[in-house]
Amino acid sequence: MTTFRWYLLGILALFGAYVALEYYRPKPLDWSPTLSSKDKIPYGTYVLFDVLPEVLGTDSVADVRLPIFNQLLGSEEPQLRNGRPTNVTFDDDSVDTANDQAAATLEAEALPLAATHARYIFINQEFTASHLEVNALLRFVAQGHDVFIAAEDFPANGRAGSLADTLGFRTYPADSTLGRVLAPGLGRRDSVALHLLGAGAAGAPFWFNASAAGYRLALTKRRAHRGATLAADAQGRPVLLRLDHGRGHFYLCSVPLAFGNYWLLRPRTADFAFAALSQLPTGQPVWWDEYQKQGRAGEQSVLRVVMGHPALRTAYYLLLATGLLFVLVEARRRQRIIPIIKPLPNTTLLFTRTVAGLYQQGRNHAQIAEKKTTLFLDYLRTRFQEPTPDLADDAFRERLSQKAGVPRPRVDELVRLINFARTAPAVTDRELLILSRAIQDFKRESR
């Protein structure tokens, strides 16, 4: 037992050492590109969001956790059912999807935009907006606001075109064999140089990892907006554009990872993000979009939908109360299981056989014969109401023969065998067997 304890202590010590090693071991860096303002990992934007008031010269930086439609128009986006807005009535069921989208767009355009003169900033790996949100952004910019979007892709959300299709631009990978190994020093070691263009932008290029700055911008043929290229790579392919729309501007950047914590904390690359954002006018409030990265603000539990509707919330609480009531009532109604107690077995016969076996093994038949005669006399007292059986009394034998219905000679023979067993110094096996059979025959015939 002592050796086992030592083995057990050794195993516990090794387990504790392993747990401590895993707990205090340096954790590997998370290179996932979240671009979220709450993340301090290399490709979060915690640093940029922290210094944004100083960079843009404003004290009003709002963390927006609402969809674009809600933020700009102050209402929920009209929902489409089978391509139609649910709150628009149609008389002709044959109206096609394009007309339905147009009806929803006209309804959205009837809503007034937010009165705040603000700058809207999006830093995402991909920028997704519905057709109505694109229209709201276009109205927002046309009224004199500025929108800055840094993204590698602009996919269409729904059947209508994306913002890229509307404004007439696209993004594409600079290298078709581009590997997405974002950690510098791993995988592809190529670097790309990005240059700022325009007046007063001369200076040393900004060197980025090829995977972090792997996308470029291109204008399509049907583009009708005026603008300018603000930054490009060594081959002159744009990475930062300004597109004029109405009285405002769209600023589009194809290298969103350049705004991550890793590149902002490097002195040779930090100024690229700051220079790109400095193109926005100063002194205006800033809206920083986090909806496309974190979703709506508020509770994120699995019950948030249930808790968000009074009817569902009431039904949920009612279900919990009913379940608790069922448990309490069922526990009181159900009795405890009564154990089955088996009666004690009658071991008299077993005991008798055991004792008889002992006598038989010891060859002491006289004692067995004596006990048999004693039990027989007790039988006569209880069966024939003879208080003091006297085997030597002739009258007793006659009376016993009449009560038992056994012939007198049989009774005299049984008495002789009993007297012999009680007086003989030794009883053989044969004599004990004859006595036992005579007693059994008398009991059988007397019944």
C-alpha positions as CSV (number, residue, x, y, z in Angstrom):
1,M,0.0,0.0,0.0
2,T,2.9,2.4,0.7
3,T,4.4,1.8,-2.7
4,F,1.0,2.5,-4.3
5,R,0.8,5.8,-2.5
6,W,4.2,6.9,-3.7
7,Y,3.2,6.0,-7.3
8,L,-0.1,8.1,-6.9
9,L,1.8,11.1,-5.5
10,G,4.3,10.9,-8.4
11,I,1.5,10.9,-10.9
12,L,-0.3,13.8,-9.2
13,A,3.0,15.7,-9.1
14,L,3.6,15.1,-12.9
15,F,0.0,16.2,-13.6
16,G,0.4,19.4,-11.6
17,A,3.7,20.2,-13.3
18,Y,2.1,19.7,-16.7
19,V,-0.8,22.0,-15.8
20,A,1.5,24.7,-14.6
21,L,3.7,24.4,-17.7
22,E,0.7,24.8,-20.0
23,Y,-0.7,27.7,-17.9
24,Y,2.5,29.7,-17.8
25,R,3.7,28.8,-21.3
26,P,3.7,31.9,-23.6
27,K,0.6,31.8,-25.8
28,P,1.1,32.0,-29.6
29,L,0.0,35.1,-31.3
30,D,-3.4,35.1,-32.9
31,W,-2.9,36.4,-36.5
32,S,-6.6,36.2,-37.4
33,P,-7.6,39.5,-39.2
34,T,-10.6,40.6,-37.0
35,L,-10.0,44.4,-37.5
36,S,-12.1,45.0,-34.5
37,S,-11.6,48.0,-32.2
38,K,-11.7,45.7,-29.1
39,D,-8.9,43.4,-30.2
40,K,-5.3,44.0,-29.3
41,I,-4.0,41.1,-31.5
42,P,-1.8,42.0,-34.4
43,Y,-4.7,42.4,-36.8
44,G,-7.1,44.1,-34.5
45,T,-7.7,47.9,-34.7
46,Y,-7.5,48.8,-31.0
47,V,-4.5,51.2,-31.5
48,L,-6.1,53.0,-34.4
49,F,-9.4,53.5,-32.6
50,D,-7.6,54.8,-29.6
51,V,-5.6,57.5,-31.5
52,L,-8.4,58.2,-34.0
53,P,-9.6,61.4,-32.2
54,E,-6.1,62.8,-32.4
55,V,-5.6,61.8,-36.0
56,L,-8.9,63.3,-37.2
57,G,-8.9,66.3,-34.9
58,T,-12.2,65.6,-33.2
59,D,-13.4,64.6,-29.7
60,S,-16.5,62.8,-31.0
61,V,-15.8,59.3,-32.2
62,A,-18.9,57.0,-32.0
63,D,-18.6,53.2,-32.0
64,V,-21.5,52.3,-34.3
65,R,-23.2,48.9,-33.7
66,L,-26.1,49.4,-36.1
67,P,-26.6,48.5,-39.7
68,I,-25.9,51.3,-42.2
69,F,-29.6,51.7,-43.0
70,N,-30.5,52.2,-39.3
71,Q,-27.6,54.5,-38.7
72,L,-28.3,56.8,-41.6
73,L,-32.1,56.8,-41.7
74,G,-33.0,56.0,-38.1
75,S,-35.3,53.1,-38.9
76,E,-35.3,49.4,-39.7
77,E,-34.5,48.4,-43.3
78,P,-37.7,47.3,-45.2
79,Q,-37.8,43.5,-45.4
80,L,-38.4,41.8,-48.7
81,R,-40.6,38.8,-49.1
82,N,-40.1,36.9,-52.4
83,G,-38.3,40.0,-53.6
84,R,-41.0,42.5,-52.4
85,P,-41.0,44.8,-49.4
86,T,-43.5,43.5,-46.8
87,N,-44.9,47.0,-46.1
88,V,-45.6,47.8,-49.8
89,T,-48.9,46.8,-51.4
90,F,-49.0,45.6,-55.0
91,D,-52.1,45.2,-57.1
92,D,-50.5,43.1,-59.9
93,D,-48.9,39.9,-58.8
94,S,-46.8,39.8,-62.0
95,V,-44.6,42.7,-61.0
96,D,-41.0,41.5,-61.4
97,T,-38.2,41.7,-58.9
98,A,-36.6,44.8,-60.4
99,N,-39.8,46.8,-59.9
100,D,-40.1,45.5,-56.3
101,Q,-36.6,46.6,-55.6
102,A,-37.4,50.0,-57.1
103,A,-40.4,50.3,-54.9
104,A,-38.4,49.5,-51.8
105,T,-35.7,52.0,-52.9
106,L,-38.3,54.8,-53.4
107,E,-39.7,54.1,-49.9
108,A,-36.2,54.3,-48.4
109,E,-35.4,57.5,-50.3
110,A,-38.5,59.1,-48.7
111,L,-36.9,58.8,-45.3
112,P,-34.8,61.8,-44.1
113,L,-31.1,61.2,-43.5
114,A,-29.4,61.8,-40.2
115,A,-28.9,65.5,-39.6
116,T,-25.4,65.0,-38.1
117,H,-22.6,66.1,-40.5
118,A,-20.2,63.1,-39.8
119,R,-17.5,61.0,-41.4
120,Y,-18.3,57.3,-41.7
121,I,-15.4,54.9,-41.5
122,F,-15.4,51.2,-42.4
123,I,-12.3,49.0,-41.8
124,N,-13.2,45.4,-42.8
125,Q,-11.8,42.5,-44.8
126,E,-14.9,42.7,-47.0
127,F,-17.6,45.4,-47.2
128,T,-21.1,44.0,-47.5
129,A,-24.1,46.3,-48.0
130,S,-27.7,45.7,-49.3
131,H,-29.1,47.6,-52.2
132,L,-31.0,49.9,-49.9
133,E,-27.9,50.5,-47.8
134,V,-25.9,51.4,-50.9
135,N,-28.6,53.9,-51.9
136,A,-28.6,55.3,-48.4
137,L,-24.8,55.7,-48.5
138,L,-25.0,57.4,-51.9
139,R,-27.5,59.9,-50.6
140,F,-25.4,60.4,-47.5
141,V,-22.3,61.2,-49.5
142,A,-24.1,63.3,-52.1
143,Q,-25.3,65.6,-49.3
144,G,-21.7,66.5,-48.5
145,H,-20.5,63.8,-46.1
146,D,-17.4,61.6,-46.5
147,V,-17.2,57.8,-46.2
148,F,-13.9,56.0,-45.8
149,I,-14.0,52.2,-46.7
150,A,-11.0,49.9,-46.4
151,A,-11.8,46.4,-47.7
152,E,-10.4,43.7,-49.9
153,D,-13.7,42.7,-51.4
154,F,-17.1,44.4,-52.0
155,P,-19.5,41.5,-52.6
156,A,-23.1,42.1,-53.5
157,N,-25.7,41.4,-50.7
158,G,-28.8,40.2,-52.5
159,R,-29.9,40.4,-56.1
160,A,-28.8,44.0,-56.7
161,G,-25.3,45.1,-57.4
162,S,-22.7,46.0,-54.8
163,L,-21.2,49.4,-54.0
164,A,-18.4,48.6,-56.3
165,D,-20.8,48.0,-59.2
166,T,-22.6,51.2,-58.4
167,L,-19.5,53.5,-58.2
168,G,-17.7,51.7,-61.0
169,F,-14.6,50.1,-59.4
170,R,-13.3,46.7,-58.4
171,T,-10.7,45.1,-56.3
172,Y,-8.4,42.3,-57.5
173,P,-5.4,40.4,-56.0
174,A,-2.1,41.8,-57.2
175,D,-0.6,38.3,-57.4
176,S,-2.7,35.3,-58.4
177,T,-0.5,33.0,-56.3
178,L,-0.9,35.2,-53.2
179,G,-0.6,33.1,-50.1
180,R,-2.7,34.2,-47.1
181,V,0.1,33.8,-44.5
182,L,-0.4,37.0,-42.5
183,A,2.3,36.6,-39.9
184,P,5.4,38.4,-41.1
185,G,8.5,36.2,-41.4
186,L,6.3,33.1,-42.3
187,G,5.5,31.8,-45.7
188,R,6.1,34.4,-48.5
189,R,8.8,36.9,-47.5
190,D,8.1,39.2,-50.4
191,S,7.4,42.9,-49.6
192,V,5.5,45.5,-51.6
193,A,6.1,49.2,-51.5
194,L,3.2,51.6,-51.3
195,H,3.6,55.3,-52.3
196,L,1.4,58.2,-51.4
197,L,0.6,60.4,-54.4
198,G,-0.4,64.0,-54.7
199,A,1.0,67.3,-53.5
200,G,3.3,67.1,-50.6
201,A,3.2,63.3,-50.6
202,A,6.8,62.7,-51.7
203,G,8.8,60.5,-49.3
204,A,10.0,57.0,-48.6
205,P,7.7,54.2,-49.6
206,F,5.9,52.1,-47.0
207,W,6.9,48.4,-47.1
208,F,4.2,45.9,-46.3
209,N,4.1,42.1,-46.3
210,A,2.8,40.9,-49.7
211,S,-0.1,39.0,-48.0
212,A,-1.1,42.0,-45.9
213,A,-1.1,44.4,-49.0
214,G,-2.1,42.0,-51.7
215,Y,-5.1,43.7,-53.3
216,R,-5.4,46.6,-55.8
217,L,-8.1,48.9,-57.0
218,A,-9.2,49.4,-60.6
219,L,-11.8,51.7,-62.2
220,T,-14.3,50.1,-64.6
221,K,-15.2,51.5,-68.0
222,R,-18.7,52.6,-67.0
223,R,-17.4,54.8,-64.2
224,A,-18.7,58.3,-64.4
225,H,-17.4,59.7,-61.1
226,R,-14.5,62.0,-60.9
227,G,-11.7,61.4,-58.3
228,A,-8.0,60.9,-57.8
229,T,-5.5,58.2,-56.9
230,L,-4.1,58.9,-53.5
231,A,-1.8,55.9,-53.1
232,A,-0.4,53.2,-55.4
233,D,2.2,50.4,-55.5
234,A,5.5,50.5,-57.4
235,Q,3.7,49.5,-60.6
236,G,1.3,52.4,-60.3
237,R,-1.7,50.3,-59.4
238,P,-4.0,52.2,-57.0
239,V,-4.5,51.1,-53.4
240,L,-6.2,54.3,-52.2
241,L,-8.8,56.2,-54.3
242,R,-11.0,59.2,-53.8
243,L,-14.3,59.2,-55.7
244,D,-16.4,62.3,-55.8
245,H,-20.1,61.9,-55.5
246,G,-22.3,65.0,-55.2
247,R,-20.9,67.3,-52.6
248,G,-19.1,64.5,-50.7
249,H,-16.4,61.9,-51.3
250,F,-15.9,58.1,-51.1
251,Y,-12.4,57.1,-49.9
252,L,-11.6,53.5,-50.9
253,C,-8.6,51.5,-49.7
254,S,-7.8,48.0,-50.8
255,V,-5.3,47.2,-47.9
256,P,-7.4,47.2,-44.7
257,L,-4.8,45.1,-42.9
258,A,-2.5,48.2,-43.0
259,F,-4.7,49.7,-40.3
260,G,-4.1,46.8,-37.9
261,N,-2.2,47.0,-34.7
262,Y,0.9,45.3,-36.0
263,W,1.6,47.8,-38.9
264,L,0.5,50.8,-36.8
265,L,3.1,50.0,-34.1
266,R,5.9,49.8,-36.7
267,P,7.4,53.3,-37.3
268,R,8.1,52.7,-41.0
269,T,4.5,51.7,-41.8
270,A,2.3,53.6,-39.3
271,D,2.2,56.8,-41.3
272,F,0.4,55.1,-44.2
273,A,-2.8,54.6,-42.2
274,F,-2.6,58.0,-40.7
275,A,-1.9,59.6,-44.1
276,A,-4.9,57.8,-45.6
277,L,-7.3,58.9,-42.8
278,S,-5.9,62.4,-42.9
279,Q,-7.6,62.9,-46.3
280,L,-10.9,63.2,-44.4
281,P,-11.9,66.7,-43.4
282,T,-11.2,67.6,-39.8
283,G,-13.4,68.9,-37.0
284,Q,-16.5,66.7,-37.8
285,P,-17.9,63.8,-35.7
286,V,-16.7,60.3,-36.7
287,W,-18.8,57.2,-37.0
288,W,-16.6,54.0,-36.6
289,D,-18.5,51.0,-37.9
290,E,-18.3,47.8,-35.7
291,Y,-21.6,46.3,-36.8
292,Q,-20.0,44.3,-39.7
293,K,-17.4,42.8,-37.3
294,Q,-19.3,42.4,-33.9
295,G,-22.9,42.7,-34.8
296,R,-25.5,44.6,-32.8
297,A,-24.6,45.8,-29.3
298,G,-26.3,44.2,-26.3
299,E,-26.7,40.7,-25.0
300,Q,-25.1,38.1,-27.2
301,S,-26.5,35.0,-25.4
302,V,-28.4,32.2,-27.2
303,L,-31.6,33.6,-25.5
304,R,-31.3,37.1,-26.8
305,V,-34.1,36.6,-29.4
306,V,-36.4,35.1,-26.8
307,M,-35.6,37.9,-24.3
308,G,-36.0,40.5,-27.0
309,H,-39.8,39.9,-27.5
310,P,-42.3,40.2,-24.6
311,A,-44.4,37.3,-25.7
312,L,-41.5,34.9,-26.1
313,R,-40.0,36.1,-22.8
314,T,-43.3,35.5,-20.9
315,A,-43.6,32.0,-22.5
316,Y,-40.1,31.2,-21.5
317,Y,-40.6,32.2,-17.8
318,L,-43.9,30.3,-17.8
319,L,-42.1,27.2,-19.1
320,L,-39.5,27.5,-16.3
321,A,-42.2,28.0,-13.6
322,T,-44.3,25.0,-14.9
323,G,-41.2,22.8,-15.0
324,L,-40.3,23.7,-11.4
325,L,-43.9,23.1,-10.3
326,F,-43.9,19.7,-12.0
327,V,-40.7,18.7,-10.3
328,L,-42.0,19.7,-6.8
329,V,-45.4,18.1,-7.2
330,E,-44.0,14.9,-8.7
331,A,-41.4,14.6,-6.0
332,R,-44.1,14.8,-3.3
333,R,-46.6,12.4,-5.0
334,R,-44.1,9.6,-5.7
335,Q,-43.4,7.5,-2.6
336,R,-40.1,6.1,-1.6
337,I,-39.6,2.5,-2.9
338,I,-40.4,0.0,-0.1
339,P,-37.7,-2.7,0.0
340,I,-38.7,-6.3,-0.2
341,I,-37.8,-8.1,3.1
342,K,-37.4,-11.8,2.6
343,P,-38.7,-13.9,5.5
344,L,-36.1,-15.9,7.4
345,P,-35.9,-19.4,6.0
346,N,-36.9,-22.4,8.2
347,T,-33.6,-24.3,8.8
348,T,-35.0,-26.8,11.3
349,L,-34.8,-29.6,8.8
350,L,-31.4,-28.6,7.7
351,F,-30.2,-28.4,11.3
352,T,-31.7,-31.9,12.0
353,R,-30.0,-33.4,9.1
354,T,-26.7,-31.9,10.1
355,V,-27.0,-33.2,13.6
356,A,-28.0,-36.6,12.4
357,G,-25.1,-36.7,10.0
358,L,-22.8,-35.9,12.9
359,Y,-24.2,-38.8,15.0
360,Q,-24.0,-41.1,12.0
361,Q,-20.4,-40.3,11.4
362,G,-19.6,-40.9,15.1
363,R,-21.3,-44.3,15.0
364,N,-23.3,-43.4,18.2
365,H,-26.6,-45.1,17.2
366,A,-27.7,-45.5,20.9
367,Q,-28.1,-41.8,21.3
368,I,-30.1,-41.5,18.1
369,A,-32.3,-44.4,19.2
370,E,-32.8,-42.7,22.6
371,K,-33.8,-39.4,20.9
372,K,-36.2,-41.1,18.6
373,T,-38.0,-42.9,21.5
374,T,-38.2,-39.6,23.4
375,L,-39.7,-37.9,20.4
376,F,-42.2,-40.8,20.0
377,L,-43.3,-40.6,23.6
378,D,-43.9,-36.9,23.2
379,Y,-45.9,-37.7,20.1
380,L,-48.1,-40.1,22.1
381,R,-48.7,-37.4,24.7
382,T,-49.8,-34.8,22.2
383,R,-51.6,-37.1,19.7
384,F,-53.5,-39.4,22.0
385,Q,-53.7,-37.2,25.2
386,E,-51.6,-39.6,27.3
387,P,-49.9,-37.4,29.9
388,T,-47.6,-40.0,31.3
389,P,-47.1,-42.9,28.8
390,D,-46.0,-46.0,30.7
391,L,-44.9,-48.6,28.2
392,A,-44.8,-51.3,30.9
393,D,-48.5,-50.9,31.8
394,D,-50.7,-53.5,30.0
395,A,-53.7,-51.2,30.2
396,F,-51.8,-48.4,28.5
397,R,-50.8,-50.6,25.6
398,E,-54.5,-51.8,25.2
399,R,-55.8,-48.2,25.4
400,L,-53.1,-47.1,22.8
401,S,-54.1,-49.9,20.4
402,Q,-57.7,-48.9,20.6
403,K,-57.0,-45.1,20.2
404,A,-54.6,-45.6,17.3
405,G,-56.5,-48.4,15.6
406,V,-53.4,-50.5,15.4
407,P,-53.5,-54.3,16.4
408,R,-52.3,-55.1,19.8
409,P,-49.5,-57.4,18.6
410,R,-48.1,-54.5,16.6
411,V,-48.2,-52.2,19.6
412,D,-46.5,-54.9,21.8
413,E,-43.8,-55.3,19.2
414,L,-43.2,-51.5,19.0
415,V,-43.0,-51.3,22.8
416,R,-40.4,-54.1,22.8
417,L,-38.2,-52.4,20.2
418,I,-38.4,-49.1,22.3
419,N,-37.5,-50.9,25.5
420,F,-34.6,-52.6,23.8
421,A,-33.3,-49.3,22.3
422,R,-33.5,-47.6,25.8
423,T,-31.7,-50.4,27.7
424,A,-29.2,-51.9,25.2
425,P,-25.6,-50.8,25.6
426,A,-25.2,-50.5,21.8
427,V,-27.5,-50.2,18.9
428,T,-26.5,-51.4,15.4
429,D,-27.4,-49.9,12.1
430,R,-29.9,-52.6,11.4
431,E,-31.6,-52.3,14.9
432,L,-31.8,-48.5,14.5
433,L,-33.4,-48.9,11.0
434,I,-36.0,-51.5,12.3
435,L,-36.9,-49.1,15.2
436,S,-37.2,-46.1,12.8
437,R,-39.5,-48.0,10.4
438,A,-41.7,-49.4,13.2
439,I,-42.3,-45.9,14.5
440,Q,-43.0,-44.5,11.0
441,D,-45.5,-47.4,10.3
442,F,-47.3,-46.7,13.6
443,K,-47.6,-43.1,12.8
444,R,-48.9,-43.8,9.3
445,E,-51.5,-46.4,10.4
446,S,-52.7,-44.2,13.3
447,R,-53.7,-41.4,11.0
